[in-house]
Amino acid sequence: MKRYKILFVAALFCIAAGAVQARGANAVRPGIEVLESRGFEGLVGKRVGLVTNPSGVDRNLRSTIDILFNAPGVELVALYAPEHGVRGDIYAGGHIEDGNDPATGLPVYSIYGQSRKPTPEMLEGIDVMVYDIQDIGSRSYTFISTLGLVMRACAEQDIEVMVLDRPNPLGGNKVEGCLVEPGFFSFVSEFRIPYCYGLTVGELALLINEEGLNLGERGNEPHETCRLSVIPMEGWTRDMLYADTGLPWILPSPNIPDMRSAIAYPASGITGEFNGYLNTGIGYTLPFETFAAEWIDADALKARLDSYGLPGVAFRTIHYKPFSGSLAGKLLHGVQYFFTDYDAASLTLVQFYVMQAVNELYPEHNPFNESNRRMDMFNKVCGTDYIGINFGKNLKVADIIDYWNKDVDAFKALSKKYYLYR
């Protein structure tokens, strides 16, 4: 009886936290640990550049910067700062300046400022460029865009790229959303891939390198591949969520403080492009986990969403005051959502069903009428204007669901060639 009580309490904890129930903790070794166990093979005797941020750590929270800086035979000569900086001290969207890392004295080159692609001058003298950042598995998250631009720059200068692999917190089986279409490539849609792509960052690097998907708008040109190696994890399998890995979660950016946030991001992040429409928990303790506004009747919204019978998703009413942002101190009403059956749930469609329900209850708050100034970014994040045009007419998921899912099966088939894990 005691065992069942423990399991019941653990399950309640997971549900209360908005998390998906873990399938058993496993000891996964990320790429940096595997590289160290191999004696830094591939880096010894070479001048090394490193693209990383605070999420680049081993299980004992040692920074990849420090590990490589002190690695015998490895000459770490430069750091490259993506969004938020190598030490995570720049807030969302803030431009980063060149400088020096106080801890190591190494030069830090900004690749989230005037240039988002390393210049030849930044790469001068580098033999190998190492990339080690925790991904979250969604196309609009900019660190994979940084990876692609680094790969392009290194291909042009014939510099090797080494990716230290890390888990996809969505697991290796979630593929959702249509491919990016011509006219809609951007820093939030850098590759012709679905919104959720079901690959680790190492697998993604292999795919975009070999399939010519790392060309952005120049998709019809012959592609130039970089000399790419991936240091795989040990112990990771495709059915694992991050909670299953046994690894500590280090927030890769301020609004992804928890592994729950990474799972919630694709379910609400697109809605967030309509500033001032629905608060998604940003500025509160539940980033990307809620949908709320001052004018919403929480009970009515929950009832309408429950009536849809969405597979694997449940809603509860919530009332809260954000601590920061334009709605700071204002009482908001809405819903928090939970994945009760993660495998059955469609992550990305949650936000579209919420917009449908809100429109049915409050048609005067149509975001496509109120926020047209944000349509350009909405379309870029979706990777197409089809969603904005056709969903925007009546706010019915039925009008877009087939289009949103049209590329999933073909991409899954393509991806399997690059699987490093089963």
C-alpha positions in Angstrom: 0.0 0.0 0.0 2.8 2.4 0.8 4.2 2.1 -2.7 0.9 3.1 -4.2 0.5 6.1 -1.9 4.0 7.3 -3.0 3.1 7.0 -6.7 -0.2 8.8 -6.1 1.5 11.7 -4.3 4.1 11.9 -7.1 1.4 11.9 -9.8 -0.4 14.7 -8.0 2.8 16.7 -7.8 3.3 16.4 -11.5 -0.3 17.4 -12.3 -0.2 20.3 -10.0 3.0 21.5 -11.6 1.5 21.4 -15.0 4.1 18.8 -16.0 3.8 15.6 -18.0 4.3 12.6 -15.7 7.8 11.3 -16.0 8.3 7.8 -17.4 11.2 7.0 -15.0 14.4 8.9 -14.4 17.4 7.8 -16.5 21.0 8.9 -16.5 21.6 10.6 -19.8 25.1 11.8 -20.6 25.0 15.0 -22.8 27.5 15.6 -25.6 29.9 17.6 -23.4 30.3 14.7 -21.0 30.8 12.2 -23.8 33.4 14.5 -25.4 35.3 14.7 -22.1 35.2 10.9 -21.6 36.8 10.6 -25.1 39.7 12.8 -24.1 38.3 15.7 -26.2 39.0 13.8 -29.4 38.7 16.1 -32.4 39.7 19.2 -30.4 43.1 18.4 -29.1 45.8 20.4 -30.8 43.3 22.8 -32.4 42.2 26.4 -31.9 38.6 26.2 -30.8 35.7 28.7 -30.9 32.6 28.0 -28.8 28.9 29.1 -29.2 27.2 28.6 -25.9 25.1 30.1 -23.1 24.3 29.1 -19.5 22.5 25.9 -20.5 25.8 24.5 -21.8 26.8 22.6 -18.7 27.4 19.0 -17.6 25.3 17.2 -14.9 27.5 18.8 -12.2 26.8 22.3 -13.5 30.3 22.8 -14.8 30.1 25.2 -17.8 31.3 24.0 -21.2 33.3 27.2 -21.3 35.3 26.2 -18.3 35.6 22.6 -19.3 37.0 23.4 -22.7 39.1 26.3 -21.3 40.8 23.9 -18.9 40.9 20.8 -21.2 44.4 19.4 -21.8 45.6 20.0 -25.3 42.6 22.1 -26.3 43.1 25.8 -27.1 39.8 27.6 -26.6 40.4 31.0 -28.2 37.1 32.7 -28.6 33.4 32.7 -27.5 30.4 33.6 -29.6 27.4 35.1 -27.9 23.9 34.2 -29.2 20.7 35.9 -27.9 21.0 36.6 -24.1 24.8 36.3 -24.2 27.2 33.5 -23.2 26.6 34.1 -19.5 22.9 34.8 -19.9 23.1 38.4 -18.7 21.2 40.1 -21.6 17.4 40.1 -21.5 15.2 39.0 -24.4 15.8 40.9 -27.6 18.7 43.0 -26.2 21.5 43.5 -28.6 24.9 42.1 -27.5 28.2 43.9 -27.9 31.6 42.4 -28.5 33.8 42.2 -25.4 35.7 39.9 -23.1 34.5 37.1 -20.8 35.5 38.2 -17.3 36.0 34.6 -16.0 38.4 33.5 -18.8 39.6 36.7 -20.4 38.6 35.3 -23.8 37.2 37.6 -26.5 33.4 37.4 -26.9 32.0 38.1 -30.4 28.4 39.0 -30.6 26.3 37.1 -33.1 23.1 38.7 -31.8 23.7 42.3 -32.6 24.7 44.0 -35.9 25.5 40.6 -37.3 23.8 37.3 -36.5 26.2 35.4 -38.7 29.9 35.3 -37.7 32.0 37.4 -40.0 35.2 36.1 -41.6 37.1 38.4 -39.2 35.4 36.8 -36.2 36.4 33.3 -37.4 40.0 34.1 -38.2 42.3 31.5 -36.7 39.6 29.1 -35.7 40.0 25.4 -36.6 36.8 24.1 -35.0 33.6 25.8 -34.0 31.8 24.0 -31.1 28.1 24.5 -30.4 26.6 23.6 -27.1 23.2 25.1 -26.2 20.0 23.4 -24.8 17.3 23.5 -27.5 13.6 23.4 -26.8 12.4 21.7 -30.0 10.4 24.6 -31.6 11.4 26.2 -34.9 10.8 29.8 -33.7 13.3 29.5 -30.8 16.3 31.4 -32.2 19.2 29.3 -31.0 18.8 26.8 -33.8 18.8 29.7 -36.2 22.1 30.8 -34.7 23.4 27.3 -35.3 22.4 27.4 -39.0 24.1 30.8 -39.5 27.2 29.6 -37.8 27.3 26.5 -40.0 26.9 28.7 -43.1 29.7 31.0 -42.1 32.0 28.0 -41.2 31.2 26.3 -44.6 32.3 29.5 -46.4 35.6 29.5 -44.4 36.1 25.7 -44.5 36.0 25.5 -40.7 34.8 22.4 -39.0 31.7 22.5 -36.8 31.2 20.2 -33.8 27.7 20.0 -32.2 27.6 18.7 -28.6 24.2 17.0 -28.5 21.5 17.6 -25.9 17.9 16.2 -25.4 14.9 17.6 -27.2 12.6 18.3 -24.3 9.6 17.6 -26.4 11.0 14.1 -27.0 11.9 12.7 -30.4 8.5 12.0 -31.8 6.6 15.3 -31.8 6.4 16.7 -35.3 3.8 19.4 -35.9 3.2 22.3 -38.3 3.8 22.9 -42.0 7.2 23.6 -43.6 8.4 27.2 -43.9 7.4 28.6 -47.3 9.1 31.1 -49.6 8.7 34.6 -48.5 8.5 33.7 -44.8 12.0 32.6 -43.9 13.4 34.7 -41.0 15.4 34.4 -37.8 12.3 32.7 -36.3 11.9 30.4 -39.3 15.4 29.8 -40.6 14.9 26.4 -42.1 12.3 24.5 -44.2 11.2 22.4 -41.3 8.0 21.9 -39.3 7.3 24.0 -36.2 8.0 21.1 -33.9 10.6 18.9 -35.7 11.2 15.9 -33.4 15.0 16.0 -33.6 17.8 16.7 -31.2 19.9 19.7 -32.1 22.6 17.3 -33.4 20.2 15.4 -35.6 18.8 18.7 -36.9 22.3 19.9 -37.8 22.9 16.8 -39.8 19.6 17.0 -41.6 19.8 20.7 -42.6 23.5 20.2 -43.6 22.9 17.2 -45.8 19.5 18.1 -47.2 20.3 21.6 -48.2 17.7 23.1 -45.8 20.2 25.6 -44.4 19.8 28.1 -47.2 16.9 30.2 -46.0 15.3 32.1 -48.8 18.0 30.8 -51.2 16.3 27.4 -51.2 16.7 26.8 -54.9 20.5 27.2 -55.0 23.1 24.5 -54.7 23.8 24.1 -51.0 27.3 24.2 -49.4 27.8 21.8 -46.6 30.1 22.4 -43.6 32.5 19.8 -42.2 30.2 18.7 -39.4 30.6 16.3 -36.5 28.1 15.5 -33.8 29.1 14.2 -30.4 26.0 12.2 -29.4 24.5 11.7 -26.0 24.5 8.4 -24.3 21.4 6.9 -22.8 18.8 9.1 -24.6 15.8 7.6 -26.4 13.2 9.2 -28.5 10.3 8.6 -26.1 12.1 10.6 -23.3 10.9 14.0 -22.1 13.4 16.1 -20.2 12.1 14.9 -16.9 13.2 11.4 -17.9 16.8 12.2 -18.4 18.0 12.8 -14.9 19.8 16.0 -16.0 19.4 19.4 -14.3 17.4 21.9 -16.3 19.2 25.2 -16.8 17.1 27.8 -18.4 18.4 28.6 -21.9 16.5 31.9 -21.9 14.6 34.0 -19.2 11.1 32.8 -20.2 12.0 29.1 -20.3 12.8 28.7 -16.6 11.5 25.1 -16.4 11.3 22.0 -18.5 7.5 22.6 -18.4 8.0 25.9 -20.1 9.7 24.2 -23.1 6.7 21.9 -23.5 4.3 24.8 -23.2 6.1 27.1 -25.6 4.8 25.5 -28.8 1.3 25.4 -27.4 1.0 29.1 -26.8 4.0 31.0 -28.2 2.4 31.8 -31.6 -0.6 33.5 -29.8 1.9 35.6 -28.0 2.8 37.4 -31.3 -0.5 39.2 -30.9 0.7 41.6 -28.2 -2.1 42.8 -25.9 -4.6 40.0 -26.9 -4.1 37.1 -24.4 -1.5 36.9 -21.7 0.2 33.5 -21.9 1.8 33.6 -18.4 4.7 35.8 -19.4 5.3 38.2 -16.6 3.9 35.7 -14.1 5.1 32.4 -12.7 3.7 30.2 -15.5 5.3 31.3 -18.8 3.5 29.9 -21.8 1.1 27.9 -19.6 -2.0 30.1 -19.5 -4.4 32.1 -21.6 -6.0 35.0 -19.8 -7.3 38.6 -20.1 -9.1 41.1 -17.9 -12.3 40.7 -19.9 -12.6 36.9 -19.9 -15.1 34.8 -17.9 -12.8 32.0 -16.9 -15.6 29.5 -16.3 -17.2 30.2 -19.6 -13.9 29.8 -21.4 -13.1 26.5 -19.7 -16.6 25.2 -20.5 -16.2 26.1 -24.2 -12.8 24.5 -24.4 -14.0 21.3 -22.6 -16.8 21.0 -25.1 -14.2 20.4 -27.9 -13.0 17.2 -26.3 -9.4 17.8 -27.3 -7.3 14.6 -27.0 -4.8 14.6 -24.2 -5.5 18.2 -23.0 -7.3 19.4 -19.9 -8.1 23.0 -18.7 -8.6 24.6 -15.3 -9.7 28.1 -14.5 -7.1 30.5 -13.2 -7.0 34.1 -11.9 -3.7 36.0 -11.4 -1.9 39.3 -11.5 1.3 39.5 -13.6 4.3 40.9 -11.8 5.8 42.6 -14.9 4.8 43.7 -18.4 2.0 46.0 -19.6 -0.6 44.0 -17.5 1.4 44.1 -14.3 -0.9 44.3 -11.2 -4.0 43.7 -13.3 -6.3 40.8 -12.4 -6.5 38.4 -15.3 -9.0 35.6 -15.8 -8.6 32.5 -18.0 -7.4 29.0 -18.2 -4.3 27.0 -17.5 -3.8 23.9 -19.6 -2.3 20.5 -18.9 -1.3 17.6 -21.0 -3.0 14.5 -19.5 -1.9 12.3 -22.4 1.2 13.9 -24.0 1.4 11.4 -26.9 -2.2 12.0 -27.9 -2.1 15.8 -27.6 -1.4 18.2 -30.4 0.8 20.8 -28.8 0.7 23.5 -31.4 -3.1 23.4 -32.0 -3.9 24.2 -28.4 -3.5 27.9 -29.0 -5.6 27.9 -32.1 -8.5 26.1 -30.2 -8.2 28.7 -27.5 -8.4 31.5 -30.0 -11.4 29.8 -31.5 -13.1 29.5 -28.1 -12.3 33.1 -27.2 -13.7 34.3 -30.6 -17.0 32.4 -30.1 -17.4 34.0 -26.7 -16.0 37.4 -27.4 -16.1 38.1 -31.2 -15.3 41.8 -30.5 -11.8 40.7 -29.4 -10.7 39.3 -32.7 -6.9 39.5 -32.8 -6.8 39.6 -36.6 -8.8 42.8 -36.4 -7.0 44.3 -33.4 -3.4 43.4 -34.1 -2.8 43.6 -37.8 0.4 45.4 -37.1 1.7 42.1 -35.8 0.6 40.0 -38.8 4.0 40.1 -40.4 5.6 38.5 -37.3 2.7 36.0 -36.9 3.1 34.9 -40.5 6.9 34.5 -40.0 6.5 32.4 -36.9 3.9 30.2 -38.7 6.2 30.0 -41.7 3.3 30.9 -44.1 0.5 33.4 -44.5 -2.0 30.6 -45.2 -2.8 30.2 -41.5 -3.2 33.9 -40.9 -5.4 34.3 -44.0 -7.6 31.3 -43.5 -7.8 31.1 -39.7 -8.3 34.8 -39.6 -11.5 34.6 -41.5 -13.6 32.7 -39.0 -11.1 31.6 -36.3 -12.0 28.0 -36.9 -9.4 25.3 -36.4 -11.2 23.2 -39.0 -10.1 25.7 -41.7 -6.4 25.2 -41.1 -5.8 21.8 -39.5 -5.2 19.9 -42.7 -2.8 22.5 -44.0 -1.0 22.7 -40.7 -0.4 19.0 -40.7 0.2 18.4 -44.4 4.0 18.1 -44.2 4.3 16.0 -41.1 4.4 12.5 -42.5 6.9 13.4 -45.3 9.2 15.2 -42.8 9.1 12.2 -40.4 10.2 9.9 -43.2 13.0 12.3 -44.2 14.2 12.7 -40.6 14.6 9.0 -39.9 17.8 9.0 -42.1 19.4 11.3 -39.5 18.3 9.6 -36.3 21.2 9.1 -33.8 18.8 7.5 -31.3 16.0 5.0 -31.3 
